[in-house]
């Protein structure tokens, strides 16, 4: 019978905890029981390993599912969890959770035989404006944005060619400094040399020691079909260079889709309003409608009511994430004419009589109204 504690209990979380809550709980326990913070404390080391074991299982969706169904027995074999033999195994497995590079990155330093952490370059952003048709079909666009690029004269070092710089006095060339708070020692990147271990004594004449120069960049970006306003397209590696030899950042291209004069959009669906005459609504008709692919014909059945919606399957937009193509929704709006010819009015009054509908009396001209107004006075005079 297993004597291990429940992994949720170990991390102090509920069984419905999210992935982020699992990571946060493990971080807190790892910092609390880290061997560097508890030298010679065997119990702290055991708790440290226990927390790592629980995190290894619960942070993996498949292992967590087996554990929830079968307990510890479900993750002992069949490619599941086998535990950690020593603390170094934990550092190798989960160092990146704490920032990467070294043992738990900047929290506990970059020691135990590893190199100093290299920082990733900053991300940059740009915008691209699309019409609805371009967003629907996908398009290649040129974008312009500013970023810093490594100085060609000093090759990013910031020093004049041939100069090597001086050892940083604050960190003595280690690139990191240690701060103590009680028994907890936190090792962070040196704020003076930014982890390089050296400071520039003879700066480059072109970049003045910055190691990079501002530049305007023009790139072509492939916009996938179906993108929506506010989405972003990532251009990997097209951001700022790293200051210490790490990977460059990315460029994020923000999509702006211009409003369309006819169509409104709801995800991958399109919506358009279609005005129709009352005779078309009553008798039915074949009406030309707009679509993103050009004009098409919609069969409006007799008796169509104002506000009725017709759905044209897969005539909307593609889903850039790979989902189904959307639909085109056409909403009919019956238009009532404000002016009628005499013949039209005559026919409608006949229809109203057939339907026994009470309608307003026929409009009279100004002269007719004037004649009716004067008639009563004439009758009075003739009576006298």
C-alpha positions, 0 to 999 in steps of 0.5 A: 500500500502506497504511503505517498501523500496525495499530490494535490495535498502536497502542493496545497491545491484543490483537484480542480486547480488550473495549470497556472495555479499548479505552477504557482503552488510549485514555485512557492514550495520550491523556493521555500524548500530549496537546498540552497535556502536550507543547507544540511536540512534533509527534511527540506530536501525531501519536501523539495523532491516531493513537491517536484514529483507532484508537479511533474505529474499534475503539470502533464495533462495525460499523467494527471488524468491517469492519477485522477483515475487510478491514484499513484498506481496510475503513474508508476509504470507504463511510461508514467512517473518514476520519481527523482533520484536526486536534486540535480534531476529536478534542476534539469527537469524544471529549471526553465519554470523559473526563468531558464538558464542555471539552477532555477534561473535568476531565482537561485542563480546560474551555478552548478556548472552551467553558463550564465543566463542569456536574455531573449531580445525584446519583441516589437509590433506593427500594424497592417490594415486590410479590407474585408475581402483581403481578410477573407481570402488571405494576402501578402502585405508589406509592413514597416516597423522600427527595431534596433539592429547590431552595430556593424562597427563593433558587432554588437559589443558596444566597444571600439574594435580591439577593445575588450572592456573592463571587468565589472567591479560590482559583480567581479566579472560573474555577471550576477549578484547575490542578495540575502534576506535571512536564510534566503539567498537570491541571485540576480543579474548584475544591474551594472553590466547586465550579466555580461561580467564586463563594462565598456571602457572605450565605447564604439564611435558609431553606437556610443556603447549601445551595441545597436542602432535604430533601423527601419525595416520592411518585411512581407508578411503572409496573412492567413485567410479568415483573420479578424480585427485585433488578431496578431500574426507572429514574425518569429525572430524579427524583433530586437536582438539580444544584448548578451547573445541570446535569441532575438525577439519576435515581431507581432503584426496587429491586424486591423480590418476596415469596416465594409459598407454592406457586410457585418461580421460575427466571427466567421459568419457574414451578415447583410441586410436585403431591402425588398419590395412589398410585392416581392415579399408577398408574391416571392421573387429571385433577387440578386444579392451581394457576396464576397465572391460577387453577385448571386441570386437568392430565391425569396419565397412568397409570404416572406416577412420583414426581418426573416433571415436566409442562411447561405451555407459556407458563403462566409469566411474561413476560420484561420485556426482551421475550423469550418467555413462560416455562413452568409446570413441575409436578412430581408427588410420589406420596404413600404413606398412613401409615394404611389402613382394613382394606378398603384393606389387604386389597385391597393384600395381594391385589395383593401376592399377585398380583404375588408381592411379599414384604410385611411381615406384617399388623399385630397388635393388642396383645391378639393380641400378648399372647395369643401371648406367653402361649400358650407357658406354657399349653402347658407346663402342660398337658403336665405 
